[in-house]
Amino acid sequence: MRIHSDKNQKWDMARNVSAEDRKLRSTSNETKAHTLRSEAIKGFRSIGVDFAKSDLDEYVSSVLDGRDYRFVITF
């Protein structure tokens, strides 16, 4: 997934995305897919990231399966 960020804010965005990903992954064992999907939408939107449906589905699947997901921050 590509995330567009202001050039001067790219490192802040990277830290925010990483923190949100860690938070969601830490609770994924206790969460059902539809709940995780809602939490991902809300959490990432709060830091300025909106998932396309296909990206969201792939992200949720990666979290539930314990696989890495690649975020690319562009400016």
N, CA, C, O and CB atoms as a CASP TS submission, in Angstrom:
PFRMAT TS
TARGET T0000
AUTHOR 0000-0000-0000
METHOD Language model
MODEL 1
PARENT N/A
ATOM      1  N   MET     1       0.840  -1.164   0.000  1.00  0.00           N
ATOM      2  CA  MET     1       0.000   0.000   0.000  1.00  0.00           C
ATOM      3  C   MET     1       0.891   1.234   0.000  1.00  0.00           C
ATOM      4  O   MET     1       1.854   1.316   0.761  1.00  0.00           O
ATOM      5  CB  MET     1      -0.959  -0.006   1.209  1.00  0.00           C
ATOM      6  N   ARG     2       0.563   2.187  -0.854  1.00  0.00           N
ATOM      7  CA  ARG     2       1.303   3.446  -0.917  1.00  0.00           C
ATOM      8  C   ARG     2       0.581   4.506  -0.093  1.00  0.00           C
ATOM      9  O   ARG     2      -0.636   4.672  -0.188  1.00  0.00           O
ATOM     10  CB  ARG     2       1.470   3.918  -2.387  1.00  0.00           C
ATOM     11  N   ILE     3       1.350   5.209   0.706  1.00  0.00           N
ATOM     12  CA  ILE     3       0.827   6.280   1.536  1.00  0.00           C
ATOM     13  C   ILE     3       1.560   7.553   1.139  1.00  0.00           C
ATOM     14  O   ILE     3       2.786   7.621   1.214  1.00  0.00           O
ATOM     15  CB  ILE     3       0.998   5.966   3.067  1.00  0.00           C
ATOM     16  N   HIS     4       0.816   8.543   0.725  1.00  0.00           N
ATOM     17  CA  HIS     4       1.432   9.808   0.359  1.00  0.00           C
ATOM     18  C   HIS     4       1.579  10.679   1.603  1.00  0.00           C
ATOM     19  O   HIS     4       0.649  10.823   2.397  1.00  0.00           O
ATOM     20  CB  HIS     4       0.600  10.534  -0.726  1.00  0.00           C
ATOM     21  N   SER     5       2.772  11.255   1.752  1.00  0.00           N
ATOM     22  CA  SER     5       3.045  12.101   2.909  1.00  0.00           C
ATOM     23  C   SER     5       3.858  13.305   2.463  1.00  0.00           C
ATOM     24  O   SER     5       4.579  13.249   1.466  1.00  0.00           O
ATOM     25  CB  SER     5       3.793  11.312   4.016  1.00  0.00           C
ATOM     26  N   ASP     6       3.736  14.378   3.200  1.00  0.00           N
ATOM     27  CA  ASP     6       4.583  15.542   2.980  1.00  0.00           C
ATOM     28  C   ASP     6       6.035  15.119   3.210  1.00  0.00           C
ATOM     29  O   ASP     6       6.332  14.382   4.151  1.00  0.00           O
ATOM     30  CB  ASP     6       4.176  16.732   3.925  1.00  0.00           C
ATOM     31  N   LYS     7       6.930  15.586   2.350  1.00  0.00           N
ATOM     32  CA  LYS     7       8.342  15.190   2.440  1.00  0.00           C
ATOM     33  C   LYS     7       8.923  15.442   3.829  1.00  0.00           C
ATOM     34  O   LYS     7       9.690  14.625   4.337  1.00  0.00           O
ATOM     35  CB  LYS     7       9.163  15.941   1.398  1.00  0.00           C
ATOM     36  N   ASN     8       8.567  16.551   4.436  1.00  0.00           N
ATOM     37  CA  ASN     8       9.103  16.901   5.752  1.00  0.00           C
ATOM     38  C   ASN     8       8.490  16.078   6.878  1.00  0.00           C
ATOM     39  O   ASN     8       9.023  16.061   7.988  1.00  0.00           O
ATOM     40  CB  ASN     8       8.879  18.365   6.022  1.00  0.00           C
ATOM     41  N   GLN     9       7.388  15.402   6.612  1.00  0.00           N
ATOM     42  CA  GLN     9       6.693  14.630   7.642  1.00  0.00           C
ATOM     43  C   GLN     9       6.819  13.117   7.444  1.00  0.00           C
ATOM     44  O   GLN     9       6.197  12.351   8.180  1.00  0.00           O
ATOM     45  CB  GLN     9       5.234  15.014   7.665  1.00  0.00           C
ATOM     46  N   LYS    10       7.610  12.676   6.468  1.00  0.00           N
ATOM     47  CA  LYS    10       7.644  11.245   6.127  1.00  0.00           C
ATOM     48  C   LYS    10       8.074  10.362   7.292  1.00  0.00           C
ATOM     49  O   LYS    10       7.536   9.268   7.465  1.00  0.00           O
ATOM     50  CB  LYS    10       8.578  11.018   4.963  1.00  0.00           C
ATOM     51  N   TRP    11       9.039  10.818   8.096  1.00  0.00           N
ATOM     52  CA  TRP    11       9.494   9.983   9.208  1.00  0.00           C
ATOM     53  C   TRP    11       8.444   9.919  10.312  1.00  0.00           C
ATOM     54  O   TRP    11       8.275   8.880  10.950  1.00  0.00           O
ATOM     55  CB  TRP    11      10.815  10.516   9.770  1.00  0.00           C
ATOM     56  N   ASP    12       7.747  11.011  10.538  1.00  0.00           N
ATOM     57  CA  ASP    12       6.643  10.989  11.499  1.00  0.00           C
ATOM     58  C   ASP    12       5.556  10.028  11.027  1.00  0.00           C
ATOM     59  O   ASP    12       5.009   9.262  11.821  1.00  0.00           O
ATOM     60  CB  ASP    12       6.059  12.407  11.696  1.00  0.00           C
ATOM     61  N   MET    13       5.245  10.071   9.731  1.00  0.00           N
ATOM     62  CA  MET    13       4.236   9.166   9.182  1.00  0.00           C
ATOM     63  C   MET    13       4.693   7.717   9.332  1.00  0.00           C
ATOM     64  O   MET    13       3.900   6.856   9.711  1.00  0.00           O
ATOM     65  CB  MET    13       3.958   9.492   7.697  1.00  0.00           C
ATOM     66  N   ALA    14       5.937   7.446   9.045  1.00  0.00           N
ATOM     67  CA  ALA    14       6.459   6.075   9.173  1.00  0.00           C
ATOM     68  C   ALA    14       6.339   5.583  10.618  1.00  0.00           C
ATOM     69  O   ALA    14       5.935   4.445  10.855  1.00  0.00           O
ATOM     70  CB  ALA    14       7.938   6.010   8.709  1.00  0.00           C
ATOM     71  N   ARG    15       6.684   6.428  11.570  1.00  0.00           N
ATOM     72  CA  ARG    15       6.558   6.036  12.984  1.00  0.00           C
ATOM     73  C   ARG    15       5.098   5.815  13.370  1.00  0.00           C
ATOM     74  O   ARG    15       4.781   4.869  14.091  1.00  0.00           O
ATOM     75  CB  ARG    15       7.182   7.107  13.896  1.00  0.00           C
ATOM     76  N   ASN    16       4.220   6.674  12.897  1.00  0.00           N
ATOM     77  CA  ASN    16       2.792   6.539  13.214  1.00  0.00           C
ATOM     78  C   ASN    16       2.208   5.259  12.622  1.00  0.00           C
ATOM     79  O   ASN    16       1.443   4.559  13.286  1.00  0.00           O
ATOM     80  CB  ASN    16       2.012   7.755  12.695  1.00  0.00           C
ATOM     81  N   VAL    17       2.565   4.953  11.378  1.00  0.00           N
ATOM     82  CA  VAL    17       2.074   3.733  10.722  1.00  0.00           C
ATOM     83  C   VAL    17       2.599   2.509  11.472  1.00  0.00           C
ATOM     84  O   VAL    17       1.853   1.564  11.730  1.00  0.00           O
ATOM     85  CB  VAL    17       2.514   3.689   9.220  1.00  0.00           C
ATOM     86  N   SER    18       3.877   2.533  11.816  1.00  0.00           N
ATOM     87  CA  SER    18       4.469   1.411  12.546  1.00  0.00           C
ATOM     88  C   SER    18       3.799   1.208  13.907  1.00  0.00           C
ATOM     89  O   SER    18       3.513   0.077  14.300  1.00  0.00           O
ATOM     90  CB  SER    18       5.972   1.638  12.734  1.00  0.00           C
ATOM     91  N   ALA    19       3.553   2.292  14.610  1.00  0.00           N
ATOM     92  CA  ALA    19       2.911   2.196  15.928  1.00  0.00           C
ATOM     93  C   ALA    19       1.491   1.652  15.812  1.00  0.00           C
ATOM     94  O   ALA    19       1.078   0.813  16.612  1.00  0.00           O
ATOM     95  CB  ALA    19       2.890   3.570  16.614  1.00  0.00           C
ATOM     96  N   GLU    20       0.749   2.128  14.821  1.00  0.00           N
ATOM     97  CA  GLU    20      -0.624   1.646  14.641  1.00  0.00           C
ATOM     98  C   GLU    20      -0.628   0.168  14.267  1.00  0.00           C
ATOM     99  O   GLU    20      -1.459  -0.596  14.758  1.00  0.00           O
ATOM    100  CB  GLU    20      -1.351   2.469  13.561  1.00  0.00           C
ATOM    101  N   ASP    21       0.295  -0.234  13.402  1.00  0.00           N
ATOM    102  CA  ASP    21       0.400  -1.635  13.010  1.00  0.00           C
ATOM    103  C   ASP    21       0.723  -2.512  14.216  1.00  0.00           C
ATOM    104  O   ASP    21       0.101  -3.557  14.406  1.00  0.00           O
ATOM    105  CB  ASP    21       1.470  -1.809  11.924  1.00  0.00           C
ATOM    106  N   ARG    22       1.688  -2.096  15.029  1.00  0.00           N
ATOM    107  CA  ARG    22       2.037  -2.867  16.236  1.00  0.00           C
ATOM    108  C   ARG    22       0.847  -2.988  17.177  1.00  0.00           C
ATOM    109  O   ARG    22       0.594  -4.055  17.736  1.00  0.00           O
ATOM    110  CB  ARG    22       3.216  -2.210  16.972  1.00  0.00           C
ATOM    111  N   LYS    23       0.112  -1.881  17.352  1.00  0.00           N
ATOM    112  CA  LYS    23      -1.048  -1.897  18.251  1.00  0.00           C
ATOM    113  C   LYS    23      -2.091  -2.912  17.771  1.00  0.00           C
ATOM    114  O   LYS    23      -2.606  -3.706  18.559  1.00  0.00           O
ATOM    115  CB  LYS    23      -1.680  -0.486  18.345  1.00  0.00           C
ATOM    116  N   LEU    24      -2.390  -2.876  16.487  1.00  0.00           N
ATOM    117  CA  LEU    24      -3.400  -3.795  15.950  1.00  0.00           C
ATOM    118  C   LEU    24      -2.928  -5.243  16.017  1.00  0.00           C
ATOM    119  O   LEU    24      -3.711  -6.139  16.334  1.00  0.00           O
ATOM    120  CB  LEU    24      -3.739  -3.426  14.504  1.00  0.00           C
ATOM    121  N   ARG    25      -1.666  -5.473  15.722  1.00  0.00           N
ATOM    122  CA  ARG    25      -1.137  -6.842  15.771  1.00  0.00           C
ATOM    123  C   ARG    25      -1.092  -7.389  17.194  1.00  0.00           C
ATOM    124  O   ARG    25      -1.246  -8.593  17.399  1.00  0.00           O
ATOM    125  CB  ARG    25       0.258  -6.887  15.162  1.00  0.00           C
ATOM    126  N   SER    26      -0.886  -6.526  18.167  1.00  0.00           N
ATOM    127  CA  SER    26      -0.812  -6.992  19.557  1.00  0.00           C
ATOM    128  C   SER    26      -2.163  -7.473  20.074  1.00  0.00           C
ATOM    129  O   SER    26      -2.219  -8.273  21.008  1.00  0.00           O
ATOM    130  CB  SER    26      -0.290  -5.879  20.455  1.00  0.00           C
ATOM    131  N   THR    27      -3.244  -6.997  19.480  1.00  0.00           N
ATOM    132  CA  THR    27      -4.582  -7.426  19.922  1.00  0.00           C
ATOM    133  C   THR    27      -5.258  -8.357  18.933  1.00  0.00           C
ATOM    134  O   THR    27      -6.405  -8.751  19.146  1.00  0.00           O
ATOM    135  CB  THR    27      -5.463  -6.220  20.151  1.00  0.00           C
ATOM    136  N   SER    28      -4.573  -8.718  17.855  1.00  0.00           N
ATOM    137  CA  SER    28      -5.222  -9.508  16.799  1.00  0.00           C
ATOM    138  C   SER    28      -5.636 -10.903  17.255  1.00  0.00           C
ATOM    139  O   SER    28      -6.574 -11.469  16.694  1.00  0.00           O
ATOM    140  CB  SER    28      -4.298  -9.629  15.616  1.00  0.00           C
ATOM    141  N   ASN    29      -4.967 -11.473  18.255  1.00  0.00           N
ATOM    142  CA  ASN    29      -5.339 -12.803  18.739  1.00  0.00           C
ATOM    143  C   ASN    29      -6.707 -12.792  19.404  1.00  0.00           C
ATOM    144  O   ASN    29      -7.398 -13.810  19.446  1.00  0.00           O
ATOM    145  CB  ASN    29      -4.291 -13.322  19.718  1.00  0.00           C
ATOM    146  N   GLU    30      -7.089 -11.632  19.922  1.00  0.00           N
ATOM    147  CA  GLU    30      -8.345 -11.508  20.656  1.00  0.00           C
ATOM    148  C   GLU    30      -9.468 -10.950  19.790  1.00  0.00           C
ATOM    149  O   GLU    30     -10.582 -10.749  20.274  1.00  0.00           O
ATOM    150  CB  GLU    30      -8.149 -10.626  21.869  1.00  0.00           C
ATOM    151  N   THR    31      -9.185 -10.698  18.514  1.00  0.00           N
ATOM    152  CA  THR    31     -10.100  -9.949  17.675  1.00  0.00           C
ATOM    153  C   THR    31     -10.570 -10.767  16.481  1.00  0.00           C
ATOM    154  O   THR    31      -9.792 -11.513  15.888  1.00  0.00           O
ATOM    155  CB  THR    31      -9.444  -8.675  17.203  1.00  0.00           C
ATOM    156  N   LYS    32     -11.833 -10.627  16.134  1.00  0.00           N
ATOM    157  CA  LYS    32     -12.378 -11.255  14.930  1.00  0.00           C
ATOM    158  C   LYS    32     -12.069 -10.365  13.731  1.00  0.00           C
ATOM    159  O   LYS    32     -11.783  -9.178  13.888  1.00  0.00           O
ATOM    160  CB  LYS    32     -13.918 -11.497  15.063  1.00  0.00           C
ATOM    161  N   ALA    33     -12.128 -10.937  12.552  1.00  0.00           N
ATOM    162  CA  ALA    33     -11.754 -10.216  11.326  1.00  0.00           C
ATOM    163  C   ALA    33     -12.559  -8.931  11.141  1.00  0.00           C
ATOM    164  O   ALA    33     -11.982  -7.892  10.819  1.00  0.00           O
ATOM    165  CB  ALA    33     -11.946 -11.116  10.113  1.00  0.00           C
ATOM    166  N   HIS    34     -13.870  -8.978  11.335  1.00  0.00           N
ATOM    167  CA  HIS    34     -14.673  -7.773  11.105  1.00  0.00           C
ATOM    168  C   HIS    34     -14.357  -6.677  12.130  1.00  0.00           C
ATOM    169  O   HIS    34     -14.412  -5.490  11.811  1.00  0.00           O
ATOM    170  CB  HIS    34     -16.166  -8.118  11.156  1.00  0.00           C
ATOM    171  N   THR    35     -14.025  -7.081  13.360  1.00  0.00           N
ATOM    172  CA  THR    35     -13.648  -6.106  14.382  1.00  0.00           C
ATOM    173  C   THR    35     -12.281  -5.510  14.069  1.00  0.00           C
ATOM    174  O   THR    35     -12.078  -4.304  14.203  1.00  0.00           O
ATOM    175  CB  THR    35     -13.640  -6.757  15.779  1.00  0.00           C
ATOM    176  N   LEU    36     -11.353  -6.351  13.655  1.00  0.00           N
ATOM    177  CA  LEU    36     -10.027  -5.879  13.284  1.00  0.00           C
ATOM    178  C   LEU    36     -10.112  -4.918  12.100  1.00  0.00           C
ATOM    179  O   LEU    36      -9.410  -3.908  12.061  1.00  0.00           O
ATOM    180  CB  LEU    36      -9.110  -7.064  12.948  1.00  0.00           C
ATOM    181  N   ARG    37     -10.960  -5.232  11.154  1.00  0.00           N
ATOM    182  CA  ARG    37     -11.154  -4.360   9.987  1.00  0.00           C
ATOM    183  C   ARG    37     -11.634  -2.975  10.438  1.00  0.00           C
ATOM    184  O   ARG    37     -11.108  -1.957   9.989  1.00  0.00           O
ATOM    185  CB  ARG    37     -12.174  -4.990   8.993  1.00  0.00           C
ATOM    186  N   SER    38     -12.620  -2.943  11.313  1.00  0.00           N
ATOM    187  CA  SER    38     -13.140  -1.664  11.824  1.00  0.00           C
ATOM    188  C   SER    38     -12.079  -0.901  12.606  1.00  0.00           C
ATOM    189  O   SER    38     -11.948   0.314  12.454  1.00  0.00           O
ATOM    190  CB  SER    38     -14.365  -1.904  12.714  1.00  0.00           C
ATOM    191  N   GLU    39     -11.324  -1.605  13.439  1.00  0.00           N
ATOM    192  CA  GLU    39     -10.275  -0.954  14.219  1.00  0.00           C
ATOM    193  C   GLU    39      -9.164  -0.419  13.322  1.00  0.00           C
ATOM    194  O   GLU    39      -8.617   0.653  13.583  1.00  0.00           O
ATOM    195  CB  GLU    39      -9.697  -1.926  15.241  1.00  0.00           C
ATOM    196  N   ALA    40      -8.829  -1.157  12.271  1.00  0.00           N
ATOM    197  CA  ALA    40      -7.792  -0.706  11.334  1.00  0.00           C
ATOM    198  C   ALA    40      -8.248   0.556  10.607  1.00  0.00           C
ATOM    199  O   ALA    40      -7.483   1.512  10.474  1.00  0.00           O
ATOM    200  CB  ALA    40      -7.453  -1.821  10.312  1.00  0.00           C
ATOM    201  N   ILE    41      -9.484   0.558  10.142  1.00  0.00           N
ATOM    202  CA  ILE    41     -10.005   1.750   9.456  1.00  0.00           C
ATOM    203  C   ILE    41      -9.928   2.953  10.379  1.00  0.00           C
ATOM    204  O   ILE    41      -9.422   4.006   9.993  1.00  0.00           O
ATOM    205  CB  ILE    41     -11.466   1.528   8.985  1.00  0.00           C
ATOM    206  N   LYS    42     -10.427   2.799  11.597  1.00  0.00           N
ATOM    207  CA  LYS    42     -10.475   3.907  12.548  1.00  0.00           C
ATOM    208  C   LYS    42      -9.067   4.354  12.957  1.00  0.00           C
ATOM    209  O   LYS    42      -8.763   5.547  12.950  1.00  0.00           O
ATOM    210  CB  LYS    42     -11.279   3.503  13.788  1.00  0.00           C
ATOM    211  N   GLY    43      -8.225   3.402  13.308  1.00  0.00           N
ATOM    212  CA  GLY    43      -6.884   3.735  13.775  1.00  0.00           C
ATOM    213  C   GLY    43      -6.016   4.383  12.714  1.00  0.00           C
ATOM    214  O   GLY    43      -5.355   5.388  12.974  1.00  0.00           O
ATOM    215  N   PHE    44      -6.018   3.814  11.525  1.00  0.00           N
ATOM    216  CA  PHE    44      -5.193   4.380  10.458  1.00  0.00           C
ATOM    217  C   PHE    44      -5.755   5.704   9.957  1.00  0.00           C
ATOM    218  O   PHE    44      -4.997   6.613   9.621  1.00  0.00           O
ATOM    219  CB  PHE    44      -5.078   3.395   9.302  1.00  0.00           C
ATOM    220  N   ARG    45      -7.062   5.816   9.906  1.00  0.00           N
ATOM    221  CA  ARG    45      -7.663   7.085   9.491  1.00  0.00           C
ATOM    222  C   ARG    45      -7.267   8.209  10.457  1.00  0.00           C
ATOM    223  O   ARG    45      -7.080   9.352  10.041  1.00  0.00           O
ATOM    224  CB  ARG    45      -9.205   6.955   9.418  1.00  0.00           C
ATOM    225  N   SER    46      -7.142   7.881  11.732  1.00  0.00           N
ATOM    226  CA  SER    46      -6.779   8.903  12.721  1.00  0.00           C
ATOM    227  C   SER    46      -5.377   9.470  12.485  1.00  0.00           C
ATOM    228  O   SER    46      -5.067  10.565  12.955  1.00  0.00           O
ATOM    229  CB  SER    46      -6.864   8.318  14.126  1.00  0.00           C
ATOM    230  N   ILE    47      -4.533   8.739  11.765  1.00  0.00           N
ATOM    231  CA  ILE    47      -3.193   9.248  11.450  1.00  0.00           C
ATOM    232  C   ILE    47      -3.087   9.689   9.990  1.00  0.00           C
ATOM    233  O   ILE    47      -1.997   9.986   9.500  1.00  0.00           O
ATOM    234  CB  ILE    47      -2.137   8.177  11.749  1.00  0.00           C
ATOM    235  N   GLY    48      -4.227   9.728   9.303  1.00  0.00           N
ATOM    236  CA  GLY    48      -4.245  10.251   7.934  1.00  0.00           C
ATOM    237  C   GLY    48      -4.092   9.227   6.841  1.00  0.00           C
ATOM    238  O   GLY    48      -3.748   9.583   5.714  1.00  0.00           O
ATOM    239  N   VAL    49      -4.337   7.953   7.139  1.00  0.00           N
ATOM    240  CA  VAL    49      -4.198   6.883   6.147  1.00  0.00           C
ATOM    241  C   VAL    49      -5.567   6.263   5.887  1.00  0.00           C
ATOM    242  O   VAL    49      -6.215   5.763   6.806  1.00  0.00           O
ATOM    243  CB  VAL    49      -3.183   5.798   6.627  1.00  0.00           C
ATOM    244  N   ASP    50      -6.001   6.299   4.632  1.00  0.00           N
ATOM    245  CA  ASP    50      -7.256   5.656   4.235  1.00  0.00           C
ATOM    246  C   ASP    50      -6.949   4.477   3.332  1.00  0.00           C
ATOM    247  O   ASP    50      -6.321   4.636   2.284  1.00  0.00           O
ATOM    248  CB  ASP    50      -8.201   6.660   3.521  1.00  0.00           C
ATOM    249  N   PHE    51      -7.388   3.302   3.733  1.00  0.00           N
ATOM    250  CA  PHE    51      -7.182   2.094   2.948  1.00  0.00           C
ATOM    251  C   PHE    51      -8.179   2.002   1.803  1.00  0.00           C
ATOM    252  O   PHE    51      -9.351   2.341   1.966  1.00  0.00           O
ATOM    253  CB  PHE    51      -7.291   0.865   3.834  1.00  0.00           C
ATOM    254  N   ALA    52      -7.717   1.544   0.646  1.00  0.00           N
ATOM    255  CA  ALA    52      -8.632   1.072  -0.393  1.00  0.00           C
ATOM    256  C   ALA    52      -9.134  -0.282   0.095  1.00  0.00           C
ATOM    257  O   ALA    52      -8.452  -0.946   0.876  1.00  0.00           O
ATOM    258  CB  ALA    52      -7.926   0.971  -1.832  1.00  0.00           C
ATOM    259  N   LYS    53     -10.312  -0.699  -0.352  1.00  0.00           N
ATOM    260  CA  LYS    53     -10.889  -1.965   0.130  1.00  0.00           C
ATOM    261  C   LYS    53      -9.942  -3.143  -0.061  1.00  0.00           C
ATOM    262  O   LYS    53      -9.769  -3.950   0.853  1.00  0.00           O
ATOM    263  CB  LYS    53     -12.201  -2.249  -0.588  1.00  0.00           C
ATOM    264  N   SER    54      -9.332  -3.251  -1.227  1.00  0.00           N
ATOM    265  CA  SER    54      -8.436  -4.381  -1.493  1.00  0.00           C
ATOM    266  C   SER    54      -7.212  -4.339  -0.572  1.00  0.00           C
ATOM    267  O   SER    54      -6.756  -5.383  -0.105  1.00  0.00           O
ATOM    268  CB  SER    54      -7.987  -4.376  -2.970  1.00  0.00           C
ATOM    269  N   ASP    55      -6.681  -3.148  -0.309  1.00  0.00           N
ATOM    270  CA  ASP    55      -5.548  -3.026   0.613  1.00  0.00           C
ATOM    271  C   ASP    55      -5.960  -3.381   2.038  1.00  0.00           C
ATOM    272  O   ASP    55      -5.211  -4.044   2.757  1.00  0.00           O
ATOM    273  CB  ASP    55      -4.973  -1.601   0.571  1.00  0.00           C
ATOM    274  N   LEU    56      -7.133  -2.948   2.440  1.00  0.00           N
ATOM    275  CA  LEU    56      -7.625  -3.258   3.779  1.00  0.00           C
ATOM    276  C   LEU    56      -7.798  -4.762   3.957  1.00  0.00           C
ATOM    277  O   LEU    56      -7.393  -5.318   4.978  1.00  0.00           O
ATOM    278  CB  LEU    56      -8.951  -2.538   4.043  1.00  0.00           C
ATOM    279  N   ASP    57      -8.394  -5.416   2.972  1.00  0.00           N
ATOM    280  CA  ASP    57      -8.578  -6.868   3.044  1.00  0.00           C
ATOM    281  C   ASP    57      -7.240  -7.591   3.164  1.00  0.00           C
ATOM    282  O   ASP    57      -7.096  -8.519   3.960  1.00  0.00           O
ATOM    283  CB  ASP    57      -9.334  -7.370   1.810  1.00  0.00           C
ATOM    284  N   GLU    58      -6.261  -7.159   2.367  1.00  0.00           N
ATOM    285  CA  GLU    58      -4.939  -7.781   2.406  1.00  0.00           C
ATOM    286  C   GLU    58      -4.249  -7.512   3.743  1.00  0.00           C
ATOM    287  O   GLU    58      -3.602  -8.399   4.300  1.00  0.00           O
ATOM    288  CB  GLU    58      -4.070  -7.266   1.249  1.00  0.00           C
ATOM    289  N   TYR    59      -4.387  -6.302   4.251  1.00  0.00           N
ATOM    290  CA  TYR    59      -3.776  -5.963   5.536  1.00  0.00           C
ATOM    291  C   TYR    59      -4.366  -6.817   6.660  1.00  0.00           C
ATOM    292  O   TYR    59      -3.624  -7.417   7.437  1.00  0.00           O
ATOM    293  CB  TYR    59      -3.971  -4.468   5.845  1.00  0.00           C
ATOM    294  N   VAL    60      -5.674  -6.872   6.748  1.00  0.00           N
ATOM    295  CA  VAL    60      -6.343  -7.657   7.805  1.00  0.00           C
ATOM    296  C   VAL    60      -5.930  -9.121   7.704  1.00  0.00           C
ATOM    297  O   VAL    60      -5.656  -9.762   8.719  1.00  0.00           O
ATOM    298  CB  VAL    60      -7.894  -7.526   7.701  1.00  0.00           C
ATOM    299  N   SER    61      -5.885  -9.646   6.492  1.00  0.00           N
ATOM    300  CA  SER    61      -5.462 -11.029   6.292  1.00  0.00           C
ATOM    301  C   SER    61      -4.031 -11.239   6.779  1.00  0.00           C
ATOM    302  O   SER    61      -3.734 -12.250   7.415  1.00  0.00           O
ATOM    303  CB  SER    61      -5.579 -11.415   4.815  1.00  0.00           C
ATOM    304  N   SER    62      -3.149 -10.295   6.484  1.00  0.00           N
ATOM    305  CA  SER    62      -1.754 -10.436   6.921  1.00  0.00           C
ATOM    306  C   SER    62      -1.644 -10.409   8.442  1.00  0.00           C
ATOM    307  O   SER    62      -0.856 -11.155   9.024  1.00  0.00           O
ATOM    308  CB  SER    62      -0.889  -9.323   6.316  1.00  0.00           C
ATOM    309  N   VAL    63      -2.423  -9.562   9.079  1.00  0.00           N
ATOM    310  CA  VAL    63      -2.396  -9.483  10.543  1.00  0.00           C
ATOM    311  C   VAL    63      -2.886 -10.798  11.144  1.00  0.00           C
ATOM    312  O   VAL    63      -2.247 -11.347  12.041  1.00  0.00           O
ATOM    313  CB  VAL    63      -3.266  -8.301  11.049  1.00  0.00           C
ATOM    314  N   LEU    64      -4.002 -11.297  10.660  1.00  0.00           N
ATOM    315  CA  LEU    64      -4.569 -12.530  11.209  1.00  0.00           C
ATOM    316  C   LEU    64      -3.684 -13.746  10.948  1.00  0.00           C
ATOM    317  O   LEU    64      -3.655 -14.684  11.746  1.00  0.00           O
ATOM    318  CB  LEU    64      -5.947 -12.771  10.625  1.00  0.00           C
ATOM    319  N   ASP    65      -2.954 -13.725   9.812  1.00  0.00           N
ATOM    320  CA  ASP    65      -2.069 -14.837   9.466  1.00  0.00           C
ATOM    321  C   ASP    65      -0.659 -14.673  10.030  1.00  0.00           C
ATOM    322  O   ASP    65       0.169 -15.576   9.911  1.00  0.00           O
ATOM    323  CB  ASP    65      -1.996 -14.984   7.966  1.00  0.00           C
ATOM    324  N   GLY    66      -0.385 -13.510  10.651  1.00  0.00           N
ATOM    325  CA  GLY    66       0.940 -13.263  11.201  1.00  0.00           C
ATOM    326  C   GLY    66       2.000 -12.953  10.151  1.00  0.00           C
ATOM    327  O   GLY    66       3.193 -13.133  10.393  1.00  0.00           O
ATOM    328  N   ARG    67       1.562 -12.487   8.988  1.00  0.00           N
ATOM    329  CA  ARG    67       2.495 -12.139   7.908  1.00  0.00           C
ATOM    330  C   ARG    67       2.778 -10.645   7.926  1.00  0.00           C
ATOM    331  O   ARG    67       1.974  -9.845   8.404  1.00  0.00           O
ATOM    332  CB  ARG    67       1.928 -12.561   6.530  1.00  0.00           C
ATOM    333  N   ASP    68       3.945 -10.289   7.393  1.00  0.00           N
ATOM    334  CA  ASP    68       4.278  -8.875   7.245  1.00  0.00           C
ATOM    335  C   ASP    68       3.397  -8.249   6.179  1.00  0.00           C
ATOM    336  O   ASP    68       2.911  -8.929   5.275  1.00  0.00           O
ATOM    337  CB  ASP    68       5.766  -8.694   6.889  1.00  0.00           C
ATOM    338  N   TYR    69       3.201  -6.961   6.297  1.00  0.00           N
ATOM    339  CA  TYR    69       2.480  -6.186   5.290  1.00  0.00           C
ATOM    340  C   TYR    69       3.353  -4.994   4.943  1.00  0.00           C
ATOM    341  O   TYR    69       3.905  -4.344   5.831  1.00  0.00           O
ATOM    342  CB  TYR    69       1.057  -5.732   5.801  1.00  0.00           C
ATOM    343  N   ARG    70       3.477  -4.709   3.674  1.00  0.00           N
ATOM    344  CA  ARG    70       4.383  -3.644   3.234  1.00  0.00           C
ATOM    345  C   ARG    70       3.646  -2.331   2.997  1.00  0.00           C
ATOM    346  O   ARG    70       2.770  -2.230   2.138  1.00  0.00           O
ATOM    347  CB  ARG    70       5.107  -4.062   1.961  1.00  0.00           C
ATOM    348  N   PHE    71       4.024  -1.348   3.774  1.00  0.00           N
ATOM    349  CA  PHE    71       3.562   0.020   3.579  1.00  0.00           C
ATOM    350  C   PHE    71       4.688   0.770   2.890  1.00  0.00           C
ATOM    351  O   PHE    71       5.849   0.620   3.270  1.00  0.00           O
ATOM    352  CB  PHE    71       3.154   0.705   4.941  1.00  0.00           C
ATOM    353  N   VAL    72       4.369   1.573   1.885  1.00  0.00           N
ATOM    354  CA  VAL    72       5.354   2.399   1.196  1.00  0.00           C
ATOM    355  C   VAL    72       4.926   3.845   1.345  1.00  0.00           C
ATOM    356  O   VAL    72       3.831   4.224   0.930  1.00  0.00           O
ATOM    357  CB  VAL    72       5.493   2.000  -0.313  1.00  0.00           C
ATOM    358  N   ILE    73       5.789   4.647   1.938  1.00  0.00           N
ATOM    359  CA  ILE    73       5.464   6.068   2.141  1.00  0.00           C
ATOM    360  C   ILE    73       6.158   6.875   1.052  1.00  0.00           C
ATOM    361  O   ILE    73       7.380   6.835   0.908  1.00  0.00           O
ATOM    362  CB  ILE    73       5.901   6.562   3.573  1.00  0.00           C
ATOM    363  N   THR    74       5.351   7.609   0.287  1.00  0.00           N
ATOM    364  CA  THR    74       5.863   8.431  -0.798  1.00  0.00           C
ATOM    365  C   THR    74       5.636   9.903  -0.475  1.00  0.00           C
ATOM    366  O   THR    74       4.844  10.244   0.403  1.00  0.00           O
ATOM    367  CB  THR    74       5.192   8.055  -2.138  1.00  0.00           C
ATOM    368  N   PHE    75       6.330  10.752  -1.187  1.00  0.00           N
ATOM    369  CA  PHE    75       6.125  12.189  -1.015  1.00  0.00           C
ATOM    370  C   PHE    75       6.211  12.870  -2.352  1.00  0.00           C
ATOM    371  O   PHE    75       6.066  14.090  -2.434  1.00  0.00           O
ATOM    372  CB  PHE    75       7.150  12.788  -0.040  1.00  0.00           C
TER
END
